[in-house]
Amino acid sequence: MPGGGSQFDEFGRALRASPRAHGEHELPPGGGQAGDQRAGGGAPAAGGPQADRRRVRGLRGVRGVRRVRGGRGGGQTVNDDSGEHLRLQHLLGAWALHACSPEETVEVEEHLLDCAACASEADRLRSAIGLLHPHMNLDLAPALRAEVLGACLSARAPEVGVPDYAQPYDAETARLDALLADLSEEEWDAGVQLEWFEGEETARRGTSVSGVLGHLLVVDGMVASSLGLPDPLRGRGRGRGGVGDGMGGEGERPEQRAEDRTEAFWEQVDSDWRQLDSEPPERWPGADGGPGSLRRVWRDQAHELIRTCAFSGKGVADIAVPYGDGVVLPLRLALLDRAFETWIHATDIAEAVDYPYPPPVPEHLRTLISVAVSMLPSVLAARRQAGLASPPVPVARPGSASRSLCLRIEGESGGEWYLPLDDPGGPAGPENCVSQVVLPEVQFCRLAAGHLPPRRAAEGQQGDQQAVVELLYATASMSRL
């Protein structure tokens, strides 16, 4: 290629430098050692046997190669005219490409322990192949699903589309379902540490992957009940109402808090397992047993939620969804809340099973961040009313502006917001800004999920430190189990 410098040129140079290209494995006349002389003459080989040993040491940790043995020539090229040496020599290229059979791999690697010249050539071949085929991450890009769906929908618009407010929930449940599909039987029982913020400190609760999915199922069920869909808790268990006792009769919406519903689910599962007096053959709910039963119930409920929103259009966007403790959200915000929690708990599961899990696509993450930021002034006011934050600073004179804070979230999905500090509906802008705080986008979301201590969250801050700390605590207080 013009200008030299391509990876293929480097690959060619590495192959030309290979001793196989010049017959270096043949012993020179007179019984000299190939590590000391070239086949074509009496000049010493560059670097000699010590250089070969150094190159062989570079193969330590590669497919079981550890060191060159001292026997059979003291680490020099093996004088083997029987054909076995040549046979293994011809396998070096396949070995470098990981194309040998298991038996051949063992043979080659045993040979490399005894033959410094072959080990040196194997080192060069493995390095050259690295230039030709660099390491690639086999995990699918997080934006791939959105890109494929976008291309399909641009070619043919759907007859019934998913509303904008339900699209993040649709995407996050699909991503979590793909993660769950890869889990083994043992990984479903892996321990998961759930974290959230209560009052002034972090709360923690240990459970399993199954327990996390059950938590998502029953909290999603609050949204499902508001749409007239079956409540996954109602009618379960041995009593008349089972786990759903106290949540209202048929046709009523559940009024318990999300935390209470989760505890009810976990207690019912524990009770059922104790009654079995052995390892449970199935995970509740689901009658066919195995870890897939709970996953199917959760996935079917998520699909039905999205379908109902799609066929109902904008007519259901403002339906009230009660979360308990007097908290009521319109459906459009409740589904965004469910999308956020699905992502956060999917990350908890992924960390428990050591699985890479990227954040949502930028378009969806931007929506989730914007909704959380818009709620901060009201959350801060509620904390003040509860005595968890300092009272607002009184206005010095009539007509003067109240204080505001500049929140800058860095990243593709971030932005800059001016938030009122003294009155949720008050003015906010550069003219009355008293402090500034900067957070990366994922760090802001982890703070809002209660996964990050407030005082360690900010990347940068200036101005009124008390205002900054109170805003960070208000952000963390939006989290819950």
C-alpha positions as CSV (number, residue, x, y, z in Angstrom):
1,M,0.0,0.0,0.0
2,P,1.3,3.5,-0.6
3,G,3.2,4.9,2.3
4,G,4.1,1.5,3.8
5,G,2.8,1.2,7.3
6,S,-0.2,-1.2,6.8
7,Q,-0.8,-4.1,9.1
8,F,-0.4,-6.5,6.2
9,D,3.1,-5.1,5.5
10,E,4.1,-5.8,9.1
11,F,2.6,-9.3,8.8
12,G,4.7,-9.9,5.7
13,R,7.9,-8.7,7.4
14,A,7.2,-11.0,10.4
15,L,6.7,-14.0,8.1
16,R,9.9,-13.2,6.1
17,A,11.8,-13.0,9.4
18,S,10.5,-16.5,10.3
19,P,13.3,-19.1,10.5
20,R,11.1,-21.5,8.4
21,A,11.5,-19.1,5.5
22,H,15.3,-19.6,5.4
23,G,15.7,-23.2,6.6
24,E,17.0,-22.2,10.0
25,H,15.9,-25.4,11.6
26,E,18.5,-27.4,9.7
27,L,21.7,-28.1,11.6
28,P,24.8,-26.7,9.8
29,P,27.5,-29.0,8.5
30,G,30.0,-30.1,11.0
31,G,27.6,-30.6,13.9
32,G,27.3,-27.0,14.8
33,Q,24.1,-25.9,16.5
34,A,21.4,-24.0,14.6
35,G,21.1,-21.6,17.4
36,D,24.7,-20.4,16.7
37,Q,24.9,-20.4,12.9
38,R,22.7,-19.9,9.9
39,A,22.3,-22.8,7.4
40,G,23.7,-20.8,4.5
41,G,27.0,-20.0,6.1
42,G,29.2,-19.7,9.1
43,A,28.0,-16.3,10.4
44,P,26.6,-16.4,13.9
45,A,22.8,-16.0,14.2
46,A,21.6,-12.7,15.4
47,G,21.2,-12.8,19.1
48,G,22.3,-16.4,19.4
49,P,20.7,-18.9,21.8
50,Q,20.4,-16.3,24.5
51,A,18.1,-14.2,22.3
52,D,16.1,-17.4,21.4
53,R,15.6,-18.1,25.1
54,R,14.4,-14.5,25.7
55,R,11.9,-14.9,22.9
56,V,10.7,-18.2,24.3
57,R,10.2,-16.6,27.7
58,G,7.8,-14.2,25.9
59,L,5.6,-17.2,25.3
60,R,5.0,-17.9,28.9
61,G,1.3,-17.8,29.7
62,V,0.3,-18.4,26.0
63,R,-1.7,-21.6,25.7
64,G,0.3,-23.4,28.5
65,V,3.8,-22.7,27.3
66,R,5.9,-22.0,30.4
67,R,9.7,-22.3,29.7
68,V,12.3,-24.0,27.6
69,R,13.6,-27.2,29.3
70,G,17.2,-27.6,29.9
71,G,17.3,-31.2,28.4
72,R,17.6,-32.3,24.8
73,G,20.2,-29.8,23.7
74,G,20.1,-27.5,26.6
75,G,17.3,-25.3,25.2
76,Q,18.8,-25.3,21.6
77,T,17.1,-26.4,18.4
78,V,16.3,-30.1,18.6
79,N,18.2,-32.3,16.1
80,D,15.4,-34.5,15.0
81,D,15.6,-36.0,11.5
82,S,12.9,-38.6,12.1
83,G,10.2,-36.4,10.6
84,E,8.4,-35.7,14.0
85,H,10.2,-32.4,14.3
86,L,9.2,-31.3,10.8
87,R,5.6,-32.5,11.4
88,L,5.3,-30.3,14.5
89,Q,7.1,-27.5,12.8
90,H,4.5,-27.5,10.0
91,L,1.7,-27.2,12.7
92,L,3.1,-24.0,14.1
93,G,1.0,-21.8,11.8
94,A,-2.2,-23.6,12.7
95,W,-1.3,-23.5,16.4
96,A,-0.8,-19.7,16.1
97,L,-4.3,-19.4,14.7
98,H,-5.8,-21.7,17.4
99,A,-6.7,-24.1,14.6
100,C,-5.1,-27.3,16.0
101,S,-7.0,-30.1,17.5
102,P,-6.7,-30.5,21.3
103,E,-4.3,-33.4,20.8
104,E,-2.1,-31.4,18.3
105,T,-2.1,-28.4,20.6
106,V,-0.7,-30.5,23.5
107,E,2.0,-32.0,21.1
108,V,3.0,-28.6,19.8
109,E,3.2,-27.0,23.2
110,E,5.3,-29.9,24.6
111,H,7.6,-29.5,21.6
112,L,7.9,-25.7,22.2
113,L,9.2,-26.5,25.7
114,D,12.2,-28.3,24.2
115,C,12.9,-26.5,21.0
116,A,14.0,-22.8,21.3
117,A,13.9,-22.2,17.5
118,C,10.4,-23.4,17.1
119,A,9.3,-21.5,20.2
120,S,10.9,-18.4,18.7
121,E,9.1,-18.9,15.4
122,A,5.8,-19.6,17.3
123,D,6.3,-16.3,19.1
124,R,6.7,-14.4,15.9
125,L,3.8,-16.1,14.2
126,R,1.5,-15.4,17.1
127,S,2.6,-11.7,17.1
128,A,2.1,-11.4,13.3
129,I,-1.4,-12.9,13.5
130,G,-2.3,-10.4,16.2
131,L,-1.6,-7.7,13.7
132,L,-3.7,-9.4,11.0
133,H,-6.6,-10.1,13.3
134,P,-6.8,-7.7,16.3
135,H,-8.9,-8.7,19.4
136,M,-12.5,-7.9,18.9
137,N,-15.3,-7.5,21.4
138,L,-18.0,-10.1,20.5
139,D,-20.7,-8.4,22.6
140,L,-23.4,-6.7,20.5
141,A,-23.3,-2.9,20.6
142,P,-26.1,-1.5,22.8
143,A,-27.4,0.7,20.0
144,L,-27.6,-2.2,17.5
145,R,-31.2,-3.1,18.4
146,A,-32.4,0.5,18.1
147,E,-30.5,0.8,14.7
148,V,-32.0,-2.4,13.3
149,L,-35.6,-1.5,14.4
150,G,-35.1,2.0,13.1
151,A,-34.1,0.8,9.7
152,C,-37.0,-1.6,9.6
153,L,-39.5,1.0,10.6
154,S,-38.2,3.5,8.2
155,A,-38.8,1.1,5.4
156,R,-42.2,0.1,6.7
157,A,-44.0,2.0,9.4
158,P,-45.9,-0.1,11.9
159,E,-49.6,-0.2,11.9
160,V,-49.6,0.3,15.6
161,G,-46.6,2.0,17.0
162,V,-45.2,1.9,20.6
163,P,-45.8,5.3,22.2
164,D,-42.7,7.4,22.9
165,Y,-43.1,7.1,26.7
166,A,-43.1,3.3,26.5
167,Q,-40.1,2.9,24.2
168,P,-37.4,3.0,26.9
169,Y,-39.3,0.4,28.9
170,D,-39.7,-1.8,25.8
171,A,-35.9,-1.6,25.1
172,E,-34.8,-2.2,28.7
173,T,-37.0,-5.2,29.2
174,A,-35.7,-6.6,25.9
175,R,-32.1,-6.1,27.0
176,L,-32.7,-7.7,30.4
177,D,-34.5,-10.6,28.8
178,A,-31.5,-11.2,26.6
179,L,-29.2,-11.2,29.7
180,L,-31.5,-13.7,31.5
181,A,-31.6,-16.0,28.5
182,D,-27.8,-16.5,28.9
183,L,-27.9,-17.4,32.6
184,S,-27.1,-20.9,33.7
185,E,-29.1,-22.7,36.4
186,E,-26.5,-21.9,39.0
187,E,-26.4,-18.2,38.1
188,W,-30.1,-17.7,38.8
189,D,-29.2,-18.3,42.5
190,A,-26.2,-15.9,42.5
191,G,-26.3,-13.4,45.3
192,V,-27.3,-9.8,44.4
193,Q,-26.8,-6.9,46.7
194,L,-29.6,-4.3,46.3
195,E,-28.9,-0.7,47.4
196,W,-31.1,2.4,47.8
197,F,-31.1,5.5,49.9
198,E,-33.3,5.9,53.0
199,G,-33.3,9.1,55.1
200,E,-29.6,10.1,55.3
201,E,-27.9,6.8,54.6
202,T,-27.6,3.9,52.2
203,A,-29.8,0.8,52.8
204,R,-28.9,-2.7,51.6
205,R,-30.7,-5.9,51.1
206,G,-29.3,-9.2,49.8
207,T,-31.3,-11.5,47.5
208,S,-30.7,-13.6,44.4
209,V,-31.1,-13.1,40.6
210,S,-34.6,-14.7,41.0
211,G,-35.4,-12.3,43.8
212,V,-34.5,-9.3,41.7
213,L,-36.7,-10.4,38.9
214,G,-39.6,-11.1,41.3
215,H,-39.2,-7.6,42.6
216,L,-39.4,-6.2,39.1
217,L,-42.4,-8.4,38.4
218,V,-44.5,-7.2,41.3
219,V,-43.6,-3.5,41.0
220,D,-44.4,-3.6,37.3
221,G,-47.7,-5.2,38.4
222,M,-48.7,-1.9,40.0
223,V,-48.6,-0.3,36.5
224,A,-50.4,-3.4,35.0
225,S,-53.2,-3.1,37.5
226,S,-53.7,0.5,36.7
227,L,-54.4,-0.5,33.1
228,G,-56.8,-3.2,34.1
229,L,-54.3,-6.1,33.6
230,P,-54.0,-9.0,36.1
231,D,-52.0,-8.2,39.2
232,P,-49.2,-10.9,39.5
233,L,-49.6,-10.9,43.3
234,R,-53.4,-11.2,43.6
235,G,-54.7,-14.7,44.2
236,R,-51.3,-16.3,44.9
237,G,-50.6,-18.4,47.9
238,R,-52.7,-20.6,50.2
239,G,-55.1,-18.1,51.6
240,R,-58.1,-16.7,49.8
241,G,-56.1,-13.7,48.7
242,G,-52.7,-15.2,49.0
243,V,-49.9,-12.8,48.7
244,G,-52.4,-10.3,47.4
245,D,-54.3,-10.1,50.7
246,G,-54.8,-6.5,51.8
247,M,-54.2,-5.2,48.3
248,G,-57.9,-4.7,47.4
249,G,-60.4,-7.0,45.8
250,E,-60.7,-7.8,42.2
251,G,-60.9,-4.7,40.0
252,E,-59.2,-2.5,42.5
253,R,-55.7,-1.1,42.2
254,P,-53.0,-2.1,44.6
255,E,-52.4,0.6,47.2
256,Q,-49.4,-0.9,49.0
257,R,-45.9,0.5,48.5
258,A,-43.5,-1.1,46.1
259,E,-41.4,-2.2,49.0
260,D,-44.3,-3.9,50.7
261,R,-45.3,-5.8,47.6
262,T,-41.7,-7.0,47.1
263,E,-41.5,-8.2,50.7
264,A,-44.8,-10.0,50.3
265,F,-43.5,-11.7,47.2
266,W,-40.3,-12.8,48.9
267,E,-42.1,-14.0,52.0
268,Q,-44.5,-16.1,50.0
269,V,-41.7,-17.7,48.0
270,D,-39.7,-18.5,51.2
271,S,-42.9,-20.0,52.8
272,D,-43.5,-22.2,49.7
273,W,-39.9,-23.3,49.7
274,R,-39.9,-24.2,53.5
275,Q,-43.1,-26.2,52.9
276,L,-41.2,-28.3,50.3
277,D,-38.5,-29.0,52.9
278,S,-36.0,-29.4,50.1
279,E,-34.5,-27.5,47.2
280,P,-37.5,-26.1,45.3
281,P,-38.2,-27.7,41.9
282,E,-39.6,-24.5,40.5
283,R,-39.5,-20.8,41.0
284,W,-42.8,-19.0,41.9
285,P,-44.8,-18.0,39.9
286,G,-44.9,-20.5,37.1
287,A,-46.2,-24.0,37.1
288,D,-43.7,-25.7,34.7
289,G,-40.7,-25.3,36.9
290,G,-37.1,-24.2,36.2
291,P,-35.6,-20.7,36.2
292,G,-37.4,-19.9,33.0
293,S,-40.8,-19.9,34.6
294,L,-40.4,-16.7,36.5
295,R,-38.7,-15.1,33.5
296,R,-41.7,-16.0,31.3
297,V,-44.2,-14.5,33.7
298,W,-42.2,-11.3,33.9
299,R,-41.6,-11.1,30.2
300,D,-45.3,-11.8,29.3
301,Q,-46.4,-9.1,31.7
302,A,-44.0,-6.6,30.1
303,H,-45.2,-7.5,26.6
304,E,-48.8,-7.1,27.7
305,L,-48.1,-3.7,29.2
306,I,-46.4,-2.4,26.0
307,R,-49.2,-3.9,23.8
308,T,-51.9,-2.3,25.9
309,C,-50.2,1.1,25.7
310,A,-49.7,0.7,22.0
311,F,-53.3,-0.1,21.2
312,S,-54.6,2.5,23.6
313,G,-52.6,5.3,22.1
314,K,-52.4,8.6,24.0
315,G,-55.6,7.8,25.8
316,V,-53.9,6.0,28.7
317,A,-50.8,8.3,29.0
318,D,-52.2,10.2,32.0
319,I,-53.9,7.3,33.9
320,A,-52.9,7.5,37.5
321,V,-50.6,4.9,38.9
322,P,-50.5,4.8,42.7
323,Y,-47.1,3.9,44.3
324,G,-48.2,4.0,47.9
325,D,-47.6,6.7,50.6
326,G,-49.7,9.1,48.6
327,V,-47.3,9.0,45.6
328,V,-49.2,8.9,42.3
329,L,-47.6,9.2,38.9
330,P,-49.2,9.4,35.4
331,L,-48.7,6.3,33.3
332,R,-46.2,8.0,31.0
333,L,-43.9,8.8,33.9
334,A,-44.5,5.5,35.6
335,L,-43.3,3.6,32.6
336,L,-40.2,5.7,32.4
337,D,-39.6,5.0,36.1
338,R,-40.0,1.3,35.3
339,A,-37.5,1.6,32.4
340,F,-35.0,3.2,34.7
341,E,-35.4,0.6,37.5
342,T,-35.2,-2.2,34.9
343,W,-31.8,-0.9,33.7
344,I,-30.5,-0.4,37.2
345,H,-31.5,-3.9,38.5
346,A,-30.2,-5.5,35.2
347,T,-26.9,-3.9,36.0
348,D,-27.1,-5.4,39.6
349,I,-27.7,-8.8,38.0
350,A,-24.9,-8.4,35.5
351,E,-22.4,-7.5,38.2
352,A,-23.4,-10.5,40.2
353,V,-22.7,-12.9,37.3
354,D,-19.8,-10.9,35.9
355,Y,-21.5,-9.9,32.7
356,P,-20.8,-6.6,30.7
357,Y,-23.9,-4.4,30.6
358,P,-23.8,-1.0,29.0
359,P,-26.2,1.9,29.7
360,P,-29.3,2.5,27.6
361,V,-29.0,4.1,24.1
362,P,-28.3,7.9,24.3
363,E,-31.8,8.8,23.2
364,H,-33.5,6.8,26.0
365,L,-30.9,7.7,28.6
366,R,-31.4,11.4,27.8
367,T,-35.2,11.0,28.4
368,L,-34.6,9.2,31.8
369,I,-32.1,11.9,32.9
370,S,-34.4,14.7,31.9
371,V,-37.4,13.3,33.8
372,A,-35.3,12.8,37.0
373,V,-33.9,16.3,36.8
374,S,-37.3,17.8,36.4
375,M,-38.4,16.2,39.6
376,L,-35.6,17.5,41.7
377,P,-37.1,20.9,42.8
378,S,-40.2,19.1,44.1
379,V,-38.1,16.4,45.8
380,L,-35.9,19.1,47.5
381,A,-39.0,21.0,48.7
382,A,-40.5,17.7,50.2
383,R,-37.2,17.1,52.0
384,R,-37.3,20.6,53.4
385,Q,-40.9,20.0,54.6
386,A,-39.7,16.8,56.3
387,G,-36.9,18.6,58.0
388,L,-34.2,16.8,56.0
389,A,-32.9,20.0,54.3
390,S,-32.3,23.6,55.4
391,P,-35.2,26.0,55.0
392,P,-35.2,28.3,51.9
393,V,-33.3,31.5,52.2
394,P,-35.8,34.4,52.7
395,V,-35.9,37.0,49.9
396,A,-34.1,40.1,51.0
397,R,-36.4,42.5,49.3
398,P,-39.7,42.4,47.3
399,G,-39.0,41.6,43.7
400,S,-35.6,40.2,44.2
401,A,-34.9,36.8,42.6
402,S,-34.6,33.6,44.6
403,R,-31.6,31.3,44.4
404,S,-30.9,28.6,41.7
405,L,-28.3,26.0,41.1
406,C,-26.7,25.0,37.8
407,L,-26.6,21.2,37.3
408,R,-24.4,20.1,34.4
409,I,-24.5,16.4,33.4
410,E,-21.6,15.4,31.1
411,G,-22.0,12.9,28.3
412,E,-23.9,12.3,25.1
413,S,-27.2,12.2,27.0
414,G,-26.4,15.0,29.4
415,G,-27.1,18.7,29.4
416,E,-27.3,21.8,31.6
417,W,-30.2,22.7,33.9
418,Y,-30.8,25.6,36.2
419,L,-32.9,24.4,39.2
420,P,-34.7,26.7,41.7
421,L,-33.6,26.1,45.2
422,D,-36.1,28.1,47.3
423,D,-39.4,27.5,45.5
424,P,-40.1,24.6,43.1
425,G,-41.9,27.0,40.8
426,G,-39.5,29.9,41.2
427,P,-37.3,31.4,38.6
428,A,-34.0,29.8,37.8
429,G,-31.2,31.0,35.5
430,P,-27.6,32.4,35.4
431,E,-28.7,35.6,37.0
432,N,-29.5,34.0,40.3
433,C,-27.2,31.0,40.3
434,V,-25.4,30.5,43.5
435,S,-23.6,27.2,42.9
436,Q,-22.7,24.7,40.2
437,V,-22.3,20.9,40.3
438,V,-21.0,18.6,37.5
439,L,-21.7,14.8,37.3
440,P,-21.1,12.3,34.4
441,E,-24.3,10.9,33.0
442,V,-24.0,7.3,34.4
443,Q,-22.8,8.6,37.8
444,F,-25.9,10.8,38.0
445,C,-28.1,7.8,37.3
446,R,-26.3,5.7,39.9
447,L,-26.8,8.5,42.4
448,A,-30.5,8.7,41.6
449,A,-30.7,4.9,42.1
450,G,-29.1,5.1,45.5
451,H,-26.0,3.2,44.3
452,L,-23.6,6.0,45.1
453,P,-23.0,8.0,48.3
454,P,-24.1,11.7,47.7
455,R,-20.9,13.2,49.1
456,R,-18.8,11.2,46.7
457,A,-20.9,11.7,43.6
458,A,-19.9,15.1,42.2
459,E,-17.0,15.4,39.7
460,G,-16.8,19.1,40.3
461,Q,-18.6,21.8,42.3
462,Q,-18.3,25.4,43.2
463,G,-20.3,28.1,45.0
464,D,-22.7,27.4,47.9
465,Q,-21.6,24.0,49.2
466,Q,-24.6,23.5,51.3
467,A,-26.9,23.9,48.3
468,V,-24.8,21.4,46.3
469,V,-24.9,18.8,49.1
470,E,-28.7,19.2,49.6
471,L,-29.3,18.7,45.9
472,L,-27.1,15.6,45.8
473,Y,-29.0,14.2,48.8
474,A,-32.3,15.0,47.1
475,T,-31.2,13.1,44.0
476,A,-30.3,10.0,46.0
477,S,-33.6,10.2,48.0
478,M,-35.5,9.5,44.7
479,S,-34.3,5.9,45.0
480,R,-36.2,3.0,46.7
481,L,-36.1,-0.7,46.9
